[in-house]
Amino acid sequence: MEIPKKPLIVPWDFTKIAEFALEFAAKISKIDGSDIYLVHIAKRKSEVKQLRGILEKYAANEAYEKYNVKPSVIVREGTIFSTIGEIADEIDAGMTIMGTHGIKGMQKLTGSWALKVIVSSRVPFVVVQTPPADSKFEHIVFPVDFRREDKEKINGIIYLHKYFDSKIHIFKPRKTDKWLLKGINSNITFARKMLKQKDVDYDIVEAPGEKSFAKETIDYAKQVNAELIITMSTKNIGFTDYMFGAVEQYIIANSAKIPVMCLNPRKSQMSGGFSAMGG
């Protein structure tokens, strides 16, 4: 099935980290021809006009010179925790690519700001901390657990494989509980079936079980030189998850600085297209 091109959103805060995200988006755009939107959220309405002018100048000049792309620009008053998701819906975006500084300072107390932005949007997020690797996403790590929502990651993998012909490393936790094993094995069976149908190269590796699954996922991703990890946000994430740390926020802000694609569980039952994921 042909996947329609959809715009890429890059949240823009005039930092080097935002440039890393733009460089990542430019890499994808050169492969599939997607349009790129630089989105800045202003704190006050009075700032919008001036900031739009600054950002339009950057998009037309520096962005084109550095990355050979000419992004569109959206500047709007609002909050990053809801307005980015609203804009994604308005322009029917396919993905948001966002830079993050990781979990630092007050974020250690209140949770990852990146995760708070991600869960407000229906579209997949790719979160980056460094410029993209030179290679074309040859290795993607797919951590599998017992949650039913994990099946939704497969659509993201198939989407990426279409463009990058990646090898998928399915990474499963070491568990002995029968109920947990049933969920994990169900997800792996589903993944194997879908990947075989799409002729995707993959392997399956079990975690050592000596550390937390999140930490062992990062260790394994480093071992195989992965260019991307795919994770799923916690369904109905709440205050406790922000305070004490949903597992995915540690993967998103991993110390190895490996890019992470984070998907949001859908409210409805699974259907075919990646573009309907999240929300």
C-alpha positions in Angstrom: 0.0 0.0 0.0 1.4 3.4 -1.0 1.8 5.7 2.0 0.7 9.3 1.2 3.3 12.0 1.9 2.4 14.1 4.9 4.0 17.2 6.4 6.8 17.0 9.0 6.6 19.3 12.0 9.8 20.6 13.7 9.1 22.5 16.9 11.4 25.5 16.9 12.9 27.3 19.9 15.9 28.9 18.1 18.4 26.5 19.7 21.0 24.1 18.3 18.9 21.2 19.4 16.1 22.4 17.2 18.6 22.5 14.3 19.4 18.9 14.9 15.7 18.1 14.5 15.5 20.1 11.3 18.5 18.3 9.9 16.8 15.0 10.8 13.6 16.1 9.0 15.5 17.3 6.0 17.0 13.8 5.8 13.6 12.2 5.6 12.2 14.9 3.3 14.9 14.2 0.7 13.8 10.6 0.6 10.0 10.9 0.5 9.5 14.6 -0.5 7.5 15.6 2.6 7.0 19.3 3.3 8.6 20.6 6.5 7.0 23.1 8.9 9.0 25.0 11.5 6.6 25.6 14.4 7.3 28.2 17.1 4.9 28.7 20.1 5.0 32.3 21.4 4.2 33.1 25.0 2.4 36.3 24.1 0.4 37.4 21.1 2.4 40.6 20.8 5.5 38.5 20.0 4.0 36.6 17.1 4.6 39.0 14.2 8.3 39.7 15.1 9.1 36.0 15.7 7.4 35.0 12.5 9.6 37.4 10.6 12.8 36.1 12.2 11.8 32.5 11.6 10.8 33.1 8.0 14.2 34.7 7.3 15.9 31.7 8.8 13.8 29.3 6.8 14.5 31.1 3.5 18.2 31.6 4.0 20.1 29.5 6.6 17.9 26.5 6.5 18.2 26.4 2.7 22.0 26.9 2.8 22.6 24.3 5.5 20.1 21.6 4.6 18.9 22.4 1.1 15.2 22.7 2.3 12.9 25.7 2.5 10.5 25.0 5.4 7.1 26.7 5.8 6.7 28.6 9.1 4.0 28.7 11.7 4.2 31.0 14.7 1.3 31.0 17.2 0.6 32.1 20.7 -0.1 29.1 23.0 1.6 26.3 25.0 3.9 23.6 23.6 1.9 21.1 25.6 -1.2 21.4 23.5 -0.7 23.8 20.6 1.8 21.6 18.7 -0.7 18.8 18.7 -3.4 21.2 17.5 -1.3 22.4 14.6 -0.4 18.8 13.7 -4.2 18.1 13.3 -4.8 21.3 11.3 -2.1 20.5 8.6 -2.6 16.7 8.8 1.0 16.1 9.7 2.5 12.7 9.5 5.2 13.1 12.1 6.8 15.6 14.5 10.5 15.7 14.9 11.6 17.4 18.1 14.9 18.1 19.8 15.3 17.6 23.5 18.0 18.3 26.0 17.1 15.2 28.0 15.8 15.1 31.5 17.6 17.9 33.4 17.0 20.2 36.3 13.4 20.6 37.3 12.4 17.9 34.7 13.8 15.4 37.2 11.0 16.4 39.5 8.2 17.0 37.1 8.9 14.5 34.3 10.2 14.9 30.8 8.8 17.9 29.1 9.3 16.1 25.8 6.9 13.3 27.0 4.3 15.9 28.0 4.4 17.3 24.4 4.3 13.9 22.8 1.2 12.6 24.7 -0.8 15.7 23.6 -0.6 14.8 19.9 -2.0 12.0 17.7 1.0 11.9 15.4 4.2 9.9 16.0 7.2 11.9 17.5 10.8 11.4 16.7 12.9 12.8 19.5 16.6 13.7 18.8 19.5 14.9 20.9 22.2 15.0 18.3 22.4 15.4 14.5 21.3 12.4 12.5 23.7 9.6 11.6 25.1 9.4 8.1 23.6 6.0 7.6 20.0 5.4 6.6 18.5 3.9 9.7 20.0 0.5 9.0 19.3 -0.8 12.5 16.1 -0.1 14.5 15.5 -1.5 17.9 11.9 -2.6 18.7 11.5 -3.3 22.4 8.5 -5.5 23.0 6.6 -5.9 26.3 3.2 -7.4 27.3 1.0 -4.4 26.5 -1.6 -4.9 23.8 -0.7 -1.4 22.5 2.7 -2.6 21.5 1.2 -4.1 18.4 0.7 -0.5 17.1 4.5 -0.1 16.8 4.5 -2.5 13.9 2.9 0.2 11.7 5.7 2.6 12.5 8.3 0.0 11.7 6.7 -0.8 8.3 6.5 2.9 7.5 10.2 3.3 8.2 11.2 0.1 6.4 9.5 1.3 3.2 12.0 4.2 2.9 15.1 2.9 4.7 15.1 -0.9 4.3 16.1 -1.2 7.9 16.9 -4.3 9.9 14.6 -4.6 12.9 15.9 -5.9 16.2 13.0 -7.2 18.3 14.2 -6.9 21.9 12.1 -8.7 24.6 12.3 -8.7 28.4 13.3 -11.8 30.4 10.2 -12.8 32.4 8.9 -15.8 34.2 5.4 -14.7 35.1 3.0 -16.7 32.9 0.6 -13.8 32.4 3.3 -11.4 31.3 4.9 -14.1 29.0 1.5 -14.6 27.3 1.3 -10.9 26.4 4.9 -10.7 25.3 4.6 -13.9 23.1 1.3 -12.6 21.6 3.0 -9.3 20.6 6.0 -11.1 19.1 3.8 -13.5 17.2 1.9 -10.6 15.7 5.2 -8.7 14.9 6.7 -11.7 13.2 3.6 -12.3 11.0 3.4 -8.6 9.9 7.2 -8.3 9.3 7.3 -11.5 7.2 4.3 -10.2 5.1 6.3 -7.1 4.3 9.6 -8.9 3.8 11.3 -7.0 6.6 14.6 -8.4 7.9 14.5 -8.9 11.7 15.9 -10.9 14.6 14.7 -11.5 18.1 16.9 -11.1 21.2 16.1 -11.6 24.8 17.3 -9.2 27.5 19.7 -10.4 30.1 17.2 -9.5 32.9 19.9 -8.0 35.1 18.8 -4.4 34.9 15.6 -2.6 34.2 14.2 -3.3 30.7 14.6 0.3 29.7 18.3 0.4 30.6 18.9 -3.0 28.9 17.1 -1.7 25.8 19.5 1.3 25.6 22.5 -1.0 26.2 21.4 -3.3 23.4 20.7 -0.4 21.0 24.3 0.8 21.6 25.6 -2.7 21.0 24.0 -3.0 17.5 24.7 0.7 16.6 21.0 1.4 16.3 20.0 4.7 14.6 16.5 4.6 16.1 14.5 3.0 19.0 10.7 2.7 18.7 8.7 3.0 21.9 5.1 3.6 23.0 3.8 6.2 25.5 1.9 5.0 28.5 -1.8 4.8 27.9 -3.8 7.4 29.9 -0.6 8.8 31.4 -1.1 10.6 34.6 0.6 12.8 37.3 2.2 9.8 39.0 3.9 8.8 35.7 5.3 12.3 35.3 6.5 12.5 38.9 8.1 9.1 39.2 8.9 8.4 35.6 7.1 6.5 32.9 9.5 4.0 31.4 9.5 5.7 28.0 10.7 9.0 29.3 14.0 7.4 30.2 14.3 5.8 26.7 13.4 9.2 25.1 16.1 11.0 27.0 18.6 8.2 26.9 22.2 8.9 27.8 23.4 7.3 24.5 21.5 10.0 22.7 20.0 7.6 20.2 16.9 9.0 18.4 13.6 7.6 19.6 10.3 7.3 17.7 7.5 7.6 20.3 3.9 6.5 19.4 0.7 7.2 21.3 -1.8 4.4 21.8 -4.9 4.8 19.8 -8.3 5.1 21.5 -9.9 3.0 18.8 -9.2 -0.6 17.7 -6.2 -1.1 15.5 -6.6 -0.5 11.8 -4.2 -0.6 8.8 -2.6 2.8 8.3 0.3 4.4 10.1 -1.2 7.8 9.5 -4.0 7.0 11.9 -1.7 6.2 14.7 -1.9 7.9 18.1 -4.5 10.1 19.6 
